[in-house]
Amino acid sequence: MPFANFKVPAGTVTAEQKQEIVEEATELYVRIYGERARATTLVLVEEVVDGGWGIGGHVLTAAMLADQPSSRST
C-alpha cells in the first residue's frame, strides 16, 4: 500500500489545501504504480504544533515562516 505522510505547521493550510495534498499525492502514486494504487493509497496530513519542528538545528514557528518570501505565485 503506498503511503505518504505530510507534516505541516498547525493552522498553515486550509481544509481545501489538505484535500489538494491528498489528491496530488494519490495521483503521483497512480502515475508511478498504475491505477491499481488508487484504492490503497494512504495519505496522512499531520499538523504539528507551532514551534514543534525545526530545520538546521533551529526551532521554527508559523510567524517565522510568514516572514519568508513566498515561492508560489498567486
C-alpha angles and dihedrals in degrees: 000000000000112000132190124183118195119188115197132174109267114264096012100104130050126229087256091054091049088052089051091051090052093047096046094045090050091050090050091056091045090054090051102040103021133246092308089075095061097080095047103038112119118199119185121192109193124189113217118208115256110276091014095115141040148181132219092011094304128110112235130208133195089251090057090050091049089059092058120095112252119245092199118088118226 
